[in-house]
């Protein structure tokens, strides 16, 4: 239900923006360029988590070349464990992050972030589940590809660096949370308010 509500709100809000006209230039090359914005509000989502029965919403504020953003995520049934075939790792409710970035060239942004990640760790053979919580700093780089003046697709790469943690299971197996994760991300976003 939450997923449908968030998607409906995002679509309703963004379709009203389609009726607005570009200030000047063309649809694909507006003038001034999107990266020349002085202030902007940005709303975005990771659409692929919706396919795994999860959700993600991020809200950001751009002040010239600086960008500050906060997000919440529940990755649903997406298994983010890629180094241990005996366990599955799901990022669940309660996960949120704060981000601070800087545009180094046009729409290319580098950023630092801190995520409070909540993981459900499931042992595949017994289906036993344990929960681990981690405060995880990281680094990111991404590029905003604008579609006209309002919409963008932002692929990027995240490097997560966390302290070591373990979960012990009833059959005496132990899961060790990876201390370094490297993940690609693709965010879809809309910039409803802006000032050049």
C-alpha positions as a Python dict, from the first residue, in 0.01 Angstrom:
ca = {
    (1, 'X'): (0, 0, 0),
    (2, 'X'): (283, 240, 88),
    (3, 'X'): (447, 167, -245),
    (4, 'X'): (133, 247, -442),
    (5, 'X'): (78, 566, -241),
    (6, 'X'): (433, 691, -292),
    (7, 'X'): (429, 608, -664),
    (8, 'X'): (87, 771, -714),
    (9, 'X'): (200, 1087, -533),
    (10, 'X'): (525, 1100, -733),
    (11, 'X'): (341, 1053, -1065),
    (12, 'X'): (67, 1303, -979),
    (13, 'X'): (319, 1565, -870),
    (14, 'X'): (548, 1514, -1167),
    (15, 'X'): (276, 1507, -1437),
    (16, 'X'): (160, 1853, -1334),
    (17, 'X'): (508, 1976, -1419),
    (18, 'X'): (485, 1854, -1778),
    (19, 'X'): (242, 2132, -1860),
    (20, 'X'): (497, 2398, -1769),
    (21, 'X'): (706, 2551, -2045),
    (22, 'X'): (1082, 2566, -2073),
    (23, 'X'): (1228, 2909, -1995),
    (24, 'X'): (1435, 2918, -2316),
    (25, 'X'): (1651, 2700, -2535),
    (26, 'X'): (1529, 2359, -2648),
    (27, 'X'): (1381, 2066, -2459),
    (28, 'X'): (1714, 1875, -2467),
    (29, 'X'): (1934, 2185, -2426),
    (30, 'X'): (1753, 2433, -2203),
    (31, 'X'): (1910, 2768, -2142),
    (32, 'X'): (2050, 2832, -1890),
    (33, 'X'): (2185, 2477, -1853),
    (34, 'X'): (2043, 2267, -1568),
    (35, 'X'): (2376, 2259, -1386),
    (36, 'X'): (2375, 2641, -1364),
    (37, 'X'): (2090, 2636, -1113),
    (38, 'X'): (2141, 2854, -804),
    (39, 'X'): (1884, 2683, -581),
    (40, 'X'): (1664, 2378, -636),
    (41, 'X'): (1445, 2123, -462),
    (42, 'X'): (1492, 1768, -590),
    (43, 'X'): (1276, 1462, -520),
    (44, 'X'): (1399, 1120, -626),
    (45, 'X'): (1355, 746, -594),
    (46, 'X'): (1538, 423, -667),
    (47, 'X'): (1273, 266, -894),
    (48, 'X'): (1418, -84, -887),
    (49, 'X'): (1344, -134, -515),
    (50, 'X'): (975, -95, -598),
    (51, 'X'): (1008, -408, -814),
    (52, 'X'): (1123, -599, -505),
    (53, 'X'): (826, -481, -294),
    (54, 'X'): (1028, -205, -127),
    (55, 'X'): (1037, 173, -142),
    (56, 'X'): (1283, 462, -152),
    (57, 'X'): (1227, 836, -132),
    (58, 'X'): (1495, 1102, -129),
    (59, 'X'): (1461, 1479, -94),
    (60, 'X'): (1748, 1711, -176),
    (61, 'X'): (1826, 2080, -176),
    (62, 'X'): (2081, 2223, -416),
    (63, 'X'): (2257, 2548, -333),
    (64, 'X'): (2470, 2639, -634),
    (65, 'X'): (2725, 2354, -661),
    (66, 'X'): (2645, 2205, -319),
    (67, 'X'): (2371, 1946, -267),
    (68, 'X'): (2225, 1818, 60),
    (69, 'X'): (1993, 1518, 60),
    (70, 'X'): (1813, 1281, 295),
    (71, 'X'): (1654, 950, 203),
    (72, 'X'): (1469, 651, 346),
    (73, 'X'): (1469, 300, 202),
    (74, 'X'): (1325, -45, 248),
    (75, 'X'): (1473, -265, -25),
    (76, 'X'): (1200, -528, 14),
    (77, 'X'): (1300, -870, -114),
    (78, 'X'): (1621, -752, -284),
    (79, 'X'): (1910, -969, -161),
    (80, 'X'): (2219, -749, -127),
    (81, 'X'): (2448, -1030, -11),
    (82, 'X'): (2697, -1100, -290),
    (83, 'X'): (2987, -1273, -117),
    (84, 'X'): (2832, -1551, 96),
    (85, 'X'): (2602, -1806, -68),
    (86, 'X'): (2477, -1947, 267),
    (87, 'X'): (2300, -1626, 371),
    (88, 'X'): (2072, -1357, 231),
    (89, 'X'): (2085, -992, 339),
    (90, 'X'): (1785, -760, 310),
    (91, 'X'): (1792, -386, 384),
    (92, 'X'): (1473, -321, 578),
    (93, 'X'): (1255, -53, 736),
    (94, 'X'): (1440, 195, 948),
    (95, 'X'): (1720, 252, 698),
    (96, 'X'): (1789, 618, 621),
    (97, 'X'): (2078, 830, 506),
    (98, 'X'): (2206, 1185, 485),
    (99, 'X'): (2424, 1306, 197),
    (100, 'X'): (2640, 1611, 123),
    (101, 'X'): (2771, 1657, -228),
    (102, 'X'): (2946, 1892, -465),
    (103, 'X'): (2914, 1927, -844),
    (104, 'X'): (3269, 1906, -974),
    (105, 'X'): (3181, 1939, -1344),
    (106, 'X'): (2845, 2014, -1505),
    (107, 'X'): (2607, 1753, -1351),
    (108, 'X'): (2884, 1527, -1214),
    (109, 'X'): (2853, 1509, -837),
    (110, 'X'): (3077, 1358, -572),
    (111, 'X'): (2941, 1315, -221),
    (112, 'X'): (2988, 1173, 123),
    (113, 'X'): (2709, 1009, 318),
    (114, 'X'): (2617, 835, 639),
    (115, 'X'): (2352, 562, 633),
    (116, 'X'): (2184, 400, 928),
    (117, 'X'): (2132, 56, 777),
    (118, 'X'): (1906, -212, 921),
    (119, 'X'): (1967, -558, 774),
    (120, 'X'): (1769, -879, 810),
    (121, 'X'): (2019, -1165, 772),
    (122, 'X'): (1854, -1491, 668),
    (123, 'X'): (2027, -1827, 680),
    (124, 'X'): (1919, -2011, 365),
    (125, 'X'): (1914, -2368, 503),
    (126, 'X'): (1715, -2301, 821),
    (127, 'X'): (1535, -1974, 727),
    (128, 'X'): (1640, -1836, 1067),
    (129, 'X'): (1667, -1456, 1060),
    (130, 'X'): (1877, -1217, 1267),
    (131, 'X'): (1890, -839, 1249),
    (132, 'X'): (2202, -622, 1232),
    (133, 'X'): (2213, -242, 1246),
    (134, 'X'): (2506, -44, 1114),
    (135, 'X'): (2593, 325, 1095),
    (136, 'X'): (2776, 327, 765),
    (137, 'X'): (2979, 613, 615),
    (138, 'X'): (3044, 613, 245),
    (139, 'X'): (3148, 789, -73),
    (140, 'X'): (2956, 831, -395),
    (141, 'X'): (2981, 966, -746),
    (142, 'X'): (2692, 1017, -988),
    (143, 'X'): (2579, 1214, -1290),
    (144, 'X'): (2238, 1374, -1346),
    (145, 'X'): (2115, 1318, -1704),
    (146, 'X'): (1829, 1563, -1750),
    (147, 'X'): (1526, 1498, -1969),
    (148, 'X'): (1415, 1851, -2036),
    (149, 'X'): (1410, 2094, -1747),
    (150, 'X'): (1242, 1888, -1474),
    (151, 'X'): (1319, 1516, -1490),
    (152, 'X'): (1649, 1336, -1453),
    (153, 'X'): (1806, 993, -1434),
    (154, 'X'): (2106, 974, -1202),
    (155, 'X'): (2327, 664, -1224),
    (156, 'X'): (2605, 641, -970),
    (157, 'X'): (2838, 427, -765),
    (158, 'X'): (2840, 399, -384),
    (159, 'X'): (3122, 276, -164),
    (160, 'X'): (3002, 170, 183),
    (161, 'X'): (3259, 134, 464),
    (162, 'X'): (3140, -11, 794),
    (163, 'X'): (3281, -170, 1106),
    (164, 'X'): (3278, -548, 1135),
    (165, 'X'): (2967, -712, 1281),
    (166, 'X'): (2853, -1070, 1318),
    (167, 'X'): (2528, -1257, 1367),
    (168, 'X'): (2540, -1599, 1534),
    (169, 'X'): (2275, -1855, 1441),
    (170, 'X'): (2133, -2145, 1643),
    (171, 'X'): (2321, -2410, 1441),
    (172, 'X'): (2654, -2243, 1537),
    (173, 'X'): (2707, -2075, 1199),
    (174, 'X'): (2815, -1714, 1195),
    (175, 'X'): (2741, -1444, 941),
    (176, 'X'): (2997, -1163, 907),
    (177, 'X'): (2869, -838, 763),
    (178, 'X'): (3102, -718, 490),
    (179, 'X'): (3307, -415, 591),
    (180, 'X'): (3319, -277, 235),
    (181, 'X'): (3040, -283, -24),
    (182, 'X'): (3049, -132, -370),
    (183, 'X'): (2705, -83, -530),
    (184, 'X'): (2576, 79, -848),
    (185, 'X'): (2261, 290, -805),
    (186, 'X'): (2017, 449, -1049),
    (187, 'X'): (1789, 723, -915),
    (188, 'X'): (1499, 880, -1106),
    (189, 'X'): (1418, 1232, -1000),
    (190, 'X'): (1225, 1550, -1054),
    (191, 'X'): (1330, 1909, -985),
    (192, 'X'): (996, 2085, -918),
    (193, 'X'): (1133, 2411, -776),
    (194, 'X'): (1440, 2593, -896),
    (195, 'X'): (1596, 2935, -935),
    (196, 'X'): (1861, 3032, -1190),
}
